[in-house]
C-alpha cells in the first residue's frame, strides 16, 4: 500500500535541485535538500519510538525545519498536531493530554514549562528553535536520509487540528490523507498553480491556511515559496517582485493598502491574490482593485474541511461573496432547527459534503454525531445564503446569531450598513444580555484613520436602513477590533467586554 500524501507532495522533491524555499535573508533550500531533511527527521521520529498513528505535537516558530517536521510526520505515518505559538504552557497541556501525543517539540525559550507539560502527560520532549537548532536538530544530522516511507491508506489520519475553542474546549478535527490531498489537487487546478509559480508565504504554519492550503498547493504543483517567518509590510513589499502569487488574510491587504508603495507598478507582474480565514470587507476588495488592478480571490474554508468554496479564477470575483462550491464539494443551506433544505436566497445553516470533510472529532463521538450527519454532510455552524447566480455569502456564525425579542438578527447585515459610512473603517455587531429582549443588538465600530465618528449620526443613519428590531441599542467606538492570529474578529472578547451594558 502506498503513502498517497507523501507520494504526491514530497517524493517528487527527491531529484529536484532547484530552490523550493526562498528565505527572507536571501538563502534558499533546494527540493532535494528539503527531501533529505524530511527523511532524516522521519528517521528521528522512528528512533524515538513513534509508530504510525502516534501523535506528534509541535509548538515551534515557522522555519524550513518546522515545515519539514510536517513532511516527516507524513512519511512516518505519524499524526501531525501543530499548535499556535501564542499558546501558554497551560493551554498546550490540554492539547497534549487530549491527543495522547507521544512527543512534544517546543522552543528552547519555553523548555522548562513545556517539558513539565510533556512529563505530566507521559510524553517525550525535544526542542526546535527559529534557526532550526535545538535538541531535535542535534539528533537529526546523525540520521540517514534513506528512510522508507510507511504505508498509509486514504482514510488513515495525517493531521489533528484543534478548533479555536471560543465556546468550550477545543475539538480535535481528524484529517485523513485523502482529506488533505483531495483538497490540494482541487485548488491546484482551480487556481491554476504550476511549477512556474512562486508563492509569497507569510502565513503561520500552525493553521490550515498556511500549512495545508498554501504549502500543499506549492508542493503538489512543483512551485516554490518565498517563506517568510511572519507578515511584515516592508518585507512583503521588498519581496513581492519575486513572487507570482500571494495568499493572505484580510489584515495583510488592509495593511498593504495603507502603504503608498503598494501600487499597480509593484503588483503588475502578479498572477493571483487570495484571501481567507476571516471575512474580507467589500470596501477592501474594491480599494484593492482600484489601487492594483487585481481582484482578490476570496474563498471559504474551515479547520474541519479545508476549502469548501472559491470565487472563480476566470470569471466574476464578487465582493462580499466566497464564490461557488469547489468541484467535488456539495453545499446546501438548511433550516438550523429542522435540517430541511431552504429555498435559494434564504439564509440558513451551511452544510457541506465531499472528500475534503474531516473524519470526526478526536475522542468526541457525541460531538461528531451532533455535527457530522450520517449521510456525510457536515453542519458547519456558519450561516450563509446562495444568491440566484449561485454565489455563496457568509452571513455569520450560528453562535453569533442574535435573538432579540423573538426575532433573528444576522450581524453581517447590520455590519454592512455601518461599514458604508465614510468615517467607519469596520464594525462588529454582537448580542448582549438584556432584561427585556433576552439579547440586545450592539455595534462596535472602528473609525477610519484621522476620522471622528459621531454615535448620534450613526443612530440617525440606521433608522432609515434597518428595521427597528435590528437597530443597535448601543454603539461603542474603539481604536481596534480584537482579532486572533488569523485576523478573525473575536466577538467573544467583545461580548465579555460589554456584557454588563444593559444590566
C-alpha positions in Angstrom: 0.0 0.0 0.0 1.5 3.4 -0.9 1.6 6.5 1.2 -0.5 8.7 -1.1 0.1 12.0 0.6 3.9 11.5 0.7 4.0 10.2 -2.8 2.1 13.3 -4.2 3.7 16.1 -2.1 7.2 15.0 -1.1 8.5 12.1 -3.2 8.9 14.4 -6.3 11.4 16.5 -4.3 13.9 13.8 -4.2 15.6 14.7 -7.5 14.8 18.4 -7.5 17.9 20.6 -7.4 16.1 23.9 -7.9 15.0 26.0 -4.9 11.9 25.0 -3.1 12.1 27.7 -0.4 13.5 31.2 -0.6 14.1 32.7 2.9 14.0 36.3 3.9 17.7 36.6 4.2 18.2 35.6 0.6 19.0 32.0 1.2 17.4 29.0 -0.5 16.6 25.4 0.3 16.5 23.1 -2.7 13.9 20.5 -3.2 16.3 17.6 -2.7 17.8 19.2 0.4 14.3 19.6 1.9 13.5 16.0 0.9 16.7 14.8 2.7 15.7 16.8 5.8 12.3 15.2 5.8 13.8 11.7 5.7 16.3 12.5 8.5 13.5 13.9 10.6 11.4 10.8 9.9 14.2 8.6 11.0 14.5 10.6 14.3 10.8 10.1 14.9 11.0 6.4 14.3 14.1 6.1 16.5 12.2 7.8 19.4 9.6 5.1 19.2 6.9 6.9 17.3 4.8 4.5 15.2 2.2 5.1 12.5 -0.9 6.6 14.1 1.0 8.1 17.1 0.6 11.9 17.6 3.3 14.5 17.3 2.5 17.8 19.0 4.6 20.8 17.7 4.8 24.3 19.0 7.7 25.9 17.2 8.3 29.1 15.2 7.9 29.0 11.4 11.1 27.8 9.7 12.1 25.4 6.9 12.8 22.8 9.6 9.4 23.3 11.1 7.8 22.6 7.7 10.0 19.6 7.3 8.5 18.2 10.5 5.2 18.0 8.8 6.7 16.2 5.8 8.5 13.8 8.2 5.2 13.1 10.0 3.6 12.2 6.7 6.5 9.9 5.7 6.5 8.2 9.1 2.7 7.8 9.3 2.7 10.0 12.4 -0.4 12.2 13.0 0.8 15.9 12.9 -0.5 18.2 15.5 0.6 21.9 15.0 0.0 24.3 17.9 -0.4 28.1 17.9 2.9 29.6 19.0 1.0 32.1 21.2 -0.5 29.3 23.4 0.7 29.2 27.0 2.1 26.1 28.5 -1.2 25.6 30.4 -3.1 25.7 27.1 -0.6 23.4 25.4 -1.2 20.9 28.3 -4.8 20.3 27.2 -3.8 19.5 23.6 -1.0 17.2 24.6 -3.1 15.3 27.1 -6.3 15.2 25.0 -4.4 14.0 21.9 -2.3 11.5 23.8 0.8 12.9 22.0 3.8 10.7 22.3 6.3 13.6 21.6 6.1 17.3 22.1 8.5 19.6 20.3 8.8 23.2 21.5 11.1 26.2 21.6 14.1 26.3 24.0 12.8 29.5 25.4 9.8 27.6 26.8 11.6 24.4 27.5 11.0 24.3 31.3 7.2 24.7 31.3 6.7 22.6 28.2 8.9 19.8 29.5 6.7 19.8 32.6 3.7 19.5 30.4 5.2 16.6 28.5 6.3 14.8 31.6 2.8 15.1 33.2 1.2 13.7 30.0 3.8 10.9 29.7 5.2 12.3 26.5 8.8 12.9 25.5 10.1 16.5 24.9 12.6 17.9 22.5 13.3 21.4 21.2 13.5 23.2 17.9 14.2 26.9 17.6 13.6 29.6 14.9 17.0 28.9 13.3 16.4 25.2 13.3 18.7 24.5 16.3 17.7 22.5 19.4 17.8 19.0 20.8 15.8 17.6 17.9 18.2 19.1 15.4 21.1 17.7 17.4 19.9 14.2 16.7 19.0 14.7 13.1 22.4 15.1 11.4 23.4 11.6 12.7 20.5 10.0 11.0 20.3 8.5 7.5 18.2 10.2 4.8 17.3 6.7 3.4 14.1 6.4 5.4 11.4 4.2 3.8 8.0 5.9 4.0 5.4 3.8 5.7 2.3 2.5 4.0 -0.8 4.6 4.7 -4.3 4.4 3.3 -6.6 7.2 2.2 -8.6 7.2 5.4 -5.6 7.0 7.7 -5.1 10.2 9.8 -2.5 12.6 8.7 -3.2 15.5 11.0 -5.1 16.6 14.1 -6.1 20.2 14.1 -7.9 21.7 17.1 -10.6 24.3 16.6 -10.3 27.7 18.3 -12.4 26.8 21.2 -14.2 30.1 21.8 -17.2 28.2 23.1 -15.9 25.5 25.4 -13.0 23.2 25.0 -11.3 23.0 21.6 -12.2 20.0 19.5 -9.6 18.0 17.6 -10.5 17.7 13.9 -9.2 14.4 12.4 -8.0 14.9 8.9 -7.1 12.0 6.7 -4.6 11.6 3.9 -7.5 11.8 1.4 -8.9 14.9 3.0 -5.7 16.8 2.6 -4.7 15.5 -0.8 -8.1 15.9 -2.5 -8.3 19.5 -1.5 -4.8 20.3 -2.7 -5.5 18.7 -6.0 -8.7 20.7 -6.5 -7.0 24.0 -5.5 -4.0 23.5 -7.8 -6.4 23.0 -10.7 -8.9 25.7 -9.8 -6.3 28.4 -9.0 -4.0 27.4 -12.0 -0.9 26.7 -10.0 2.1 25.3 -11.9 5.8 24.7 -11.4 6.5 28.2 -12.6 4.7 29.8 -9.6 6.4 31.5 -6.7 4.1 31.9 -3.7 4.8 34.7 -1.2 4.1 32.7 2.0 3.8 35.0 5.1 1.1 32.9 6.9 1.7 30.9 10.1 2.0 27.1 9.6 0.1 26.0 12.7 -3.2 26.8 10.8 -4.8 25.0 7.9 -4.4 28.1 5.7 -0.7 28.3 5.8 0.1 24.6 6.2 -2.5 22.7 4.1 -3.7 25.3 1.6 -0.6 27.3 0.8 2.2 24.7 1.4 0.4 21.7 0.0 -0.6 23.6 -3.2 3.1 24.5 -3.8 4.3 21.0 -3.0 1.8 19.4 -5.4 2.2 21.9 -8.2 6.0 21.8 -8.1 6.3 25.6 -7.5 8.4 27.4 -4.9 7.8 29.6 -1.9 9.2 32.8 -0.5 9.0 31.5 3.0 8.7 34.4 5.5 8.6 34.0 9.3 5.7 36.4 9.6 3.9 39.2 7.8 5.8 42.5 7.7 4.8 45.1 5.3 8.4 46.2 4.4 9.5 42.6 3.7 6.4 41.8 1.7 6.8 44.9 -0.5 10.6 44.2 -0.9 10.0 40.6 -2.0 6.7 40.8 -3.9 8.5 41.5 -7.2 9.9 37.9 -7.0 6.5 36.3 -6.5 3.7 35.3 -8.8 1.0 34.7 -6.2 0.2 35.5 -2.6 -2.2 34.0 -0.1 -3.3 36.2 2.8 -5.8 37.2 5.4 -7.8 40.5 5.2 -5.4 42.2 7.6 -2.5 41.6 5.2 -4.3 43.5 2.5 -5.6 46.4 4.6 -2.0 47.0 5.9 -0.6 46.9 2.4 -3.2 49.4 1.2 -2.1 51.7 4.0 1.3 51.9 2.4 1.7 54.2 -0.7 4.4 52.0 -2.1 1.9 49.2 -2.7 0.6 50.2 -6.1 -0.1 49.0 -9.7 3.5 49.0 -10.7 4.6 46.8 -7.7 1.9 44.2 -8.4 1.7 44.3 -12.2 3.5 41.0 -12.6 1.4 39.1 -10.1 -1.0 36.4 -11.2 -3.1 35.8 -8.1 -4.0 37.2 -4.7 -6.3 35.1 -2.5 -7.9 35.9 0.9 -9.4 33.8 3.6 -9.6 32.8 7.3 -11.7 35.9 8.0 -14.3 37.9 6.0 -12.9 40.4 3.5 -14.7 43.7 3.7 -16.2 44.7 0.3 -14.6 48.1 0.6 -11.2 46.4 0.9 -12.0 44.3 -2.2 -12.9 47.5 -4.2 -10.0 49.5 -2.9 -7.5 46.8 -3.7 -8.7 46.6 -7.3 -8.7 50.4 -7.7 -5.1 50.5 -6.4 -3.6 47.5 -8.2 -5.9 46.4 -11.0 -6.2 43.0 -9.3 -9.4 41.4 -7.9 -8.7 39.5 -4.7 -10.0 35.9 -5.0 -11.9 35.2 -1.8 -12.7 31.7 -0.7 -14.2 29.9 2.3 -12.8 27.0 4.4 -12.7 25.6 7.9 -10.4 23.6 10.1 -12.7 20.6 9.6 -12.9 20.8 5.8 -10.0 22.8 4.4 -11.5 24.7 1.4 -15.2 24.5 0.5 -15.8 27.3 -2.0 -13.9 29.8 -4.1 -14.6 32.7 -6.3 -13.7 31.8 -9.9 -10.2 32.2 -11.3 -11.7 33.0 -14.6 -15.0 35.0 -14.1 -16.5 37.5 -11.8 -15.0 37.6 -8.4 -17.7 39.2 -6.4 -17.0 41.3 -3.4 -18.8 40.1 -0.3 -19.1 36.5 -1.6 -17.0 33.4 -1.3 -17.9 32.2 -4.7 -19.1 28.7 -5.7 -18.7 25.2 -4.1 -15.4 23.7 -5.3 -15.6 20.7 -7.7 -16.4 17.6 -5.6 -17.9 19.6 -2.8 -21.7 19.7 -2.2 -23.0 22.7 -0.3 -26.6 23.3 0.8 -28.4 25.8 3.0 -30.7 24.3 5.7 -33.0 25.3 8.4 -30.8 25.3 11.6 -33.7 23.6 13.6 -35.2 21.1 11.2 -32.2 20.4 8.9 -34.5 20.8 5.8 -33.1 22.5 2.7 -34.1 26.1 2.3 -35.1 27.9 -0.9 -32.4 29.8 -2.8 -31.9 33.3 -1.5 -32.9 32.4 2.1 -30.3 32.5 4.8 -29.6 29.3 6.9 -27.1 26.8 8.0 -24.3 25.9 5.6 -23.7 22.2 5.3 -21.0 20.6 3.1 -20.1 17.1 1.9 -17.1 15.9 0.0 -13.7 14.2 0.1 -12.4 17.3 2.0 -14.7 16.8 5.0 -12.9 15.5 8.1 -13.3 12.2 9.8 -14.8 13.5 13.1 -13.7 15.0 16.4 -10.9 13.2 18.3 -12.4 11.2 21.3 -15.7 13.1 21.0 -18.2 10.7 19.4 -21.2 12.6 20.7 -19.9 15.9 19.3 -19.1 14.2 16.0 -22.6 12.7 15.7 -24.1 16.1 16.5 -22.2 17.9 13.7 -21.5 15.2 11.1 -24.6 13.7 9.7 -24.9 10.0 8.8 -25.1 11.0 5.1 -21.8 12.7 5.3 -22.9 16.4 5.4 -21.0 18.5 8.0 -23.0 21.1 9.8 -20.5 24.0 9.7 -22.1 26.4 12.2 -21.8 29.1 9.6 -25.0 31.0 8.4 -25.0 31.6 4.7 -27.1 32.3 1.7 -26.8 31.3 -2.0 -27.9 34.1 -4.4 -29.7 33.5 -7.6 -26.4 33.4 -9.6 -25.1 30.6 -7.3 -22.6 32.7 -5.3 -22.3 31.8 -1.6 -22.2 34.6 1.0 -21.4 34.1 4.7 -23.9 35.9 7.0 -22.2 34.9 10.2 -21.6 32.2 12.7 -24.6 30.5 14.3 -23.2 31.3 17.7 -23.1 34.9 16.7 -26.8 34.9 15.7 -28.7 37.4 17.8 -32.2 36.6 19.0 -33.8 39.8 20.3 -37.4 39.8 21.4 -38.0 36.6 19.4 -36.5 38.0 16.2 -33.4 36.6 14.5 -30.8 39.1 13.6 -27.8 38.3 11.4 -24.8 40.5 12.4 -23.4 40.7 8.8 -26.5 42.6 7.5 -26.0 45.3 10.1 -22.3 45.5 9.8 -22.6 46.1 6.0 -24.8 49.2 6.8 -22.3 50.6 9.3 -19.3 49.9 7.1 -20.8 52.0 4.3 -20.4 55.2 6.5 -17.3 57.1 5.3 -16.0 57.6 8.8 -16.2 53.9 9.7 -13.3 51.6 8.9 -15.0 48.4 10.1 -17.6 47.2 12.6 -18.6 44.2 14.6 -22.2 43.5 15.7 -22.8 41.4 18.8 -25.6 40.4 21.1 -25.6 41.4 24.7 -27.7 40.1 27.6 -30.9 42.3 28.0 -33.5 42.0 30.8 -36.5 42.6 28.4 -35.4 41.3 25.0 -33.2 38.4 26.0 -30.4 39.8 23.8 -29.9 43.4 22.6 -28.1 44.2 19.4 -24.9 46.2 19.9 -22.4 47.5 17.4 -18.7 48.2 17.9 -17.1 50.5 15.3 -13.6 51.4 14.4 -13.1 54.9 12.8 -11.1 55.5 9.7 -7.6 56.9 10.5 -7.9 60.5 11.4 -11.7 60.4 11.3 -14.2 61.2 14.1 -17.3 59.0 14.4 -20.5 60.5 15.7 -22.6 58.0 17.5 -25.7 60.2 17.1 -25.0 60.4 13.3 -24.8 56.6 13.1 -28.0 56.2 15.1 -29.8 58.6 12.7 -28.3 56.8 9.6 -29.6 53.3 10.7 -33.2 54.5 11.3 -33.9 54.6 7.5 -31.8 51.5 6.7 -32.8 48.9 9.3 -36.0 47.6 10.9 -36.4 48.8 14.4 -35.6 45.4 16.0 -32.3 45.2 14.1 -31.1 48.7 15.2 -28.3 48.5 17.8 -29.4 49.6 21.2 -25.8 50.6 21.9 -22.9 51.7 19.8 -19.3 51.6 21.0 -16.3 53.3 19.4 -12.9 51.7 19.8 -9.5 52.0 18.1 -9.1 48.4 17.0 -11.2 45.2 17.0 -9.7 42.2 18.9 -8.5 39.5 16.4 -6.9 36.1 16.6 -3.7 35.2 14.8 -5.5 34.6 11.5 -7.2 38.0 11.6 -10.7 36.8 12.6 -12.6 39.2 14.8 -13.0 37.7 18.3 -16.6 38.6 19.1 -16.5 36.5 22.2 -14.0 39.1 23.6 -16.3 41.9 22.7 -19.3 40.2 24.3 -17.3 39.7 27.5 -16.1 43.3 27.4 -19.6 44.8 27.1 -21.8 42.1 28.6 -23.0 44.2 31.6 -24.1 47.2 29.4 -27.8 46.6 29.9 -27.8 45.2 33.4 
